[in-house]
């Protein structure tokens, strides 16, 4: 499987980059913003990226279904039979896109038997890809440079670096930080928070608020390939398409396995 996934990865990176070019085309325009039923924003860039990815994946792997944030209405009765599927967020961090701060990504993941086995996170404005697959290394690729392997930081020596959301922060996170003690807080949008953990720029990313499965899968593959973990509050890796509900449980992405990060969350 490792050889197969390694061969697939560059093709998925190319698809993510193509979606990123569509997003960048709209980024500098006076785009309109719609509000979806769940109160989240939607732009023409979300749609354009989705269409680019859907068409490319249909050509590359015609037998593998696609579940995307922009096709979220696929019924559970259909999805429950899937053993393998693409899980995509065509524009993760739409709020960051609207703010034009550059901290948004294209996320493409391959899920098999409820486990993510491959992921690509592409940041168009940064010109950067993070990628990883089961059994292989995690890589960071910057425009014009060769890919380089990344690893989580071990040990997480003080001050601990904590990645957190630029758009979502609440009392639960503040409580975690208080119990943690000396730390540096790194604000970041979208799946880039996971990528900070994967490359050792942050030690831990606790998410104690709602996320959907397409928000996390690709970046989870990167963190795990870099030697880290993405687990729920019971310590179990996040799994995908196991129920009708699309929301993840609260979770924690971390590097150093020698730290009992979950103890700080259980103290809530």
DOTI-203128 format. One record per residue (C-alpha): residue in three letters; chain; z, y, x. Coordinates in steps of 0.001 Angstrom, whole numbers. Layout:
BEGIN
 code unit      pz      py      px
  ALA    A       Z       Y       X
...
***
This chain:
BEGIN
 code unit      pz      py      px
  UNK    A       0       0       0
  UNK    A     791    2405    2845
  UNK    A   -2784    2261    4177
  UNK    A   -4191    2821     702
  UNK    A   -1967    5825      59
  UNK    A   -2658    7302    3494
  UNK    A   -6389    7148    2752
  UNK    A   -5915    8750    -658
  UNK    A   -3815   11666     559
  UNK    A   -6584   13872    2080
  UNK    A   -8594   13579   -1127
  UNK    A   -5643   14699   -3221
  UNK    A   -5021   17587    -841
  UNK    A   -8640   18667   -1293
  UNK    A   -8240   18566   -5087
  UNK    A   -5020   20605   -4913
  UNK    A   -6728   23157   -2682
  UNK    A   -9660   23426   -5098
  UNK    A   -7184   24139   -7903
  UNK    A   -5519   26674   -5630
  UNK    A   -8809   28496   -5185
  UNK    A   -9144   28763   -8961
  UNK    A   -5625   30167   -9168
  UNK    A   -6315   32650   -6365
  UNK    A   -9472   33805   -8134
  UNK    A   -7372   34879  -11130
  UNK    A   -4308   36007   -9145
  UNK    A   -5728   39417   -8288
  UNK    A   -7025   40181  -11776
  UNK    A   -5372   41748  -14827
  UNK    A   -4706   38360  -16426
  UNK    A   -3108   37924  -19845
  UNK    A     162   36046  -20363
  UNK    A     790   33841  -23387
  UNK    A    4147   32374  -24412
  UNK    A    4177   28668  -25289
  UNK    A    6345   27029  -27946
  UNK    A    9022   26211  -25351
  UNK    A    9170   29907  -24389
  UNK    A    7491   29324  -21014
  UNK    A    4546   31482  -19907
  UNK    A     920   30378  -19734
  UNK    A   -2040   32075  -18034
  UNK    A   -5740   31449  -17501
  UNK    A   -4826   30228  -14019
  UNK    A   -2764   27359  -15473
  UNK    A   -5749   26262  -17550
  UNK    A   -8325   26662  -14782
  UNK    A   -6217   24679  -12317
  UNK    A   -5616   21936  -14876
  UNK    A   -9315   21583  -15623
  UNK    A  -10210   21462  -11926
  UNK    A   -7637   18752  -11221
  UNK    A   -8407   16711  -14343
  UNK    A  -12147   16619  -13627
  UNK    A  -11668   15725   -9957
  UNK    A   -9132   12960  -10604
  UNK    A  -11313   11495  -13348
  UNK    A  -14116   11165  -10794
  UNK    A  -11873    9853   -8014
  UNK    A   -9777    7385  -10020
  UNK    A  -11419    6949  -13435
  UNK    A   -9049    4142  -14433
  UNK    A   -5799    6079  -13844
  UNK    A   -4564    8332  -16664
  UNK    A   -3385   11899  -16133
  UNK    A    -252   13513  -17523
  UNK    A    -118   17248  -16854
  UNK    A    2008   20115  -18062
  UNK    A   -1124   21319  -19819
  UNK    A   -1581   17916  -21519
  UNK    A    2088   17454  -22304
  UNK    A    1429   16432  -25900
  UNK    A     249   12920  -24970
  UNK    A    2436   10800  -27276
  UNK    A    5099    8488  -25929
  UNK    A    3487    5571  -27762
  UNK    A     489    6051  -25450
  UNK    A    2394    6844  -22243
  UNK    A    4911    4028  -22556
  UNK    A    2247    1468  -21616
  UNK    A    1232    3223  -18405
  UNK    A    2101    1359  -15205
  UNK    A     326    3921  -13015
  UNK    A    -615    7554  -13677
  UNK    A   -1129   10970  -12134
  UNK    A    1667   13449  -12861
  UNK    A     541   17046  -12361
  UNK    A    1812   20573  -12637
  UNK    A   -1359   22633  -12107
  UNK    A     642   25831  -11577
  UNK    A    4316   25327  -10817
  UNK    A    6105   28652  -10847
  UNK    A    4052   30543  -13418
  UNK    A    6810   33170  -13500
  UNK    A    6382   33649   -9746
  UNK    A    2620   33882  -10265
  UNK    A    3139   36601  -12879
  UNK    A    5485   38461  -10514
  UNK    A    2850   38069   -7781
  UNK    A    5389   37030   -5148
  UNK    A    3281   34107   -3884
  UNK    A    5969   31459   -4456
  UNK    A    3998   29131   -6721
  UNK    A    2383   25782   -6096
  UNK    A     -42   23130   -7275
  UNK    A    1749   19783   -7658
  UNK    A     -65   16430   -7816
  UNK    A    1831   13116   -7765
  UNK    A     944    9461   -8186
  UNK    A    3512    7399  -10079
  UNK    A    3632    3603  -10111
  UNK    A    6123    1598  -12153
  UNK    A    8128    4786  -12829
  UNK    A    8434    5591   -9101
  UNK    A    6593    8396   -7339
  UNK    A    4609    6990   -4403
  UNK    A    2491    9967   -3313
  UNK    A    2746   13717   -3627
  UNK    A     966   16896   -2589
  UNK    A    2436   20384   -2979
  UNK    A    -100   23136   -2256
  UNK    A     945   26796   -1944
  UNK    A   -2282   28852   -2270
  UNK    A    -951   32242   -1168
  UNK    A     896   30742    1805
  UNK    A   -2126   28641    2771
  UNK    A     152   25640    3132
  UNK    A     271   22009    2037
  UNK    A    3223   19661    1989
  UNK    A    2410   15994    1489
  UNK    A    4017   12589    1687
  UNK    A    3710    9019     487
  UNK    A    5827    5890     313
  UNK    A    6062    4277    3724
  UNK    A    4526    7203    5540
  UNK    A    5585   10485    7102
  UNK    A    5871   13838    5377
  UNK    A    3422   16432    6650
  UNK    A    3089   20190    6585
  UNK    A    -403   21610    7017
  UNK    A   -1001   25336    7445
  UNK    A   -4477   26851    7205
  UNK    A   -6267   26638   10529
  UNK    A   -3645   24393   12108
  UNK    A   -3270   20656   12564
  UNK    A    -906   18799   10265
  UNK    A    2559   18253   11706
  UNK    A    5243   15804   10698
  UNK    A    8381   17229    9102
  UNK    A   11869   15734    8757
  UNK    A   15045   16712    6962
  UNK    A   17837   18294    9011
  UNK    A   20478   15831   10220
  UNK    A   23306   16607   10500
  UNK    A   23730   19505    8083
  UNK    A   25870   21562   10436
  UNK    A   27542   24714    9081
  UNK    A   26648   27015    7636
  UNK    A   24925   24726    5153
  UNK    A   21612   26090    3927
  UNK    A   21251   25868     166
  UNK    A   17896   26299   -1562
  UNK    A   17996   27720   -5064
  UNK    A   15788   29121   -7752
  UNK    A   14632   32687   -7715
  UNK    A   14126   32619  -11494
  UNK    A   16873   30237  -12692
  UNK    A   20500   30478  -11620
  UNK    A   23715   29895  -13542
  UNK    A   27465   29362  -13393
  UNK    A   27115   25688  -12440
  UNK    A   25291   26554   -9224
  UNK    A   27805   29286   -8420
  UNK    A   30598   26727   -8808
  UNK    A   28838   24317   -6463
  UNK    A   28457   27041   -3844
  UNK    A   32114   28004   -4129
  UNK    A   33232   24408   -3534
  UNK    A   30761   24016    -675
  UNK    A   32298   26788    1403
  UNK    A   30394   28492    4224
  UNK    A   26695   28486    3430
  UNK    A   23466   30430    3481
  UNK    A   21603   30707     174
  UNK    A   17811   30671     354
  UNK    A   16062   31895   -2812
  UNK    A   12672   30368   -3440
  UNK    A   10384   29699   -6386
  UNK    A    8692   26539   -7624
  UNK    A    8609   23222   -5731
  UNK    A    8885   25088   -2442
  UNK    A   12669   24626   -2677
  UNK    A   12215   20876   -2193
  UNK    A    9855   21538     685
  UNK    A   12474   23651    2456
  UNK    A   14733   20592    2385
  UNK    A   11930   18313    3557
  UNK    A   11156   20456    6610
  UNK    A   14808   21094    7516
  UNK    A   14824   24781    6578
  UNK    A   17426   23972    3909
  UNK    A   19960   21162    3638
  UNK    A   20379   20792     -92
  UNK    A   18839   21905   -3376
  UNK    A   21065   21333   -6431
  UNK    A   19318   21758   -9772
  UNK    A   21786   22005  -12634
  UNK    A   19364   23273  -15248
  UNK    A   16321   21979  -17117
  UNK    A   13166   20808  -15334
  UNK    A   10279   18672  -16540
  UNK    A    8974   15579  -14821
  UNK    A    5820   17322  -13588
  UNK    A    8013   19937  -11861
  UNK    A    9593   17436   -9474
  UNK    A    7475   14339   -8816
  UNK    A    5138   15599   -6081
  UNK    A    7904   17327   -4152
  UNK    A   10178   14291   -4491
  UNK    A    7538   12248   -2665
  UNK    A    7558   14811     148
  UNK    A   11359   14905     450
  UNK    A   11649   11112     471
  UNK    A    8875   10728    3054
  UNK    A   10770   13255    5219
  UNK    A   13923   11107    5114
  UNK    A   15707   12862    2246
  UNK    A   16764   11961   -1268
  UNK    A   16239   13303   -4782
  UNK    A   18874   11789   -7062
  UNK    A   20517   12385  -10403
  UNK    A   24261   13014  -10697
  UNK    A   24873    9242  -10729
  UNK    A   23145    8956   -7352
  UNK    A   19986    7285   -8656
  UNK    A   16490    8426   -7594
  UNK    A   14585   10330  -10251
  UNK    A   12240    8051  -12208
  UNK    A    9278    8992  -14343
  UNK    A    7878    8216  -17786
  UNK    A   10819    6027  -18772
  UNK    A   11369    7620  -22203
  UNK    A    9846    9993  -24722
  UNK    A   11835   12938  -23337
  UNK    A    9977   14879  -20617
  UNK    A   13044   16643  -19170
  UNK    A   14708   15417  -15986
  UNK    A   18454   14962  -15708
  UNK    A   20265   17402  -13439
  UNK    A   19590   16398   -9849
  UNK    A   20140   17110   -6189
  UNK    A   17613   17062   -3338
  UNK    A   19249   16643      56
  UNK    A   18667   15813    3675
  UNK    A   21725   14676    5637
  UNK    A   22880   11312    4150
  UNK    A   26214   11700    5925
  UNK    A   27333   14397    3468
  UNK    A   28655   13480      20
  UNK    A   26799   16229   -1782
  UNK    A   27328   14660   -5174
  UNK    A   31094   14982   -4864
  UNK    A   30631   18745   -5043
  UNK    A   28739   18361   -8303
  UNK    A   31128   15864   -9864
  UNK    A   33886   18427   -9412
  UNK    A   32272   20547  -12079
***
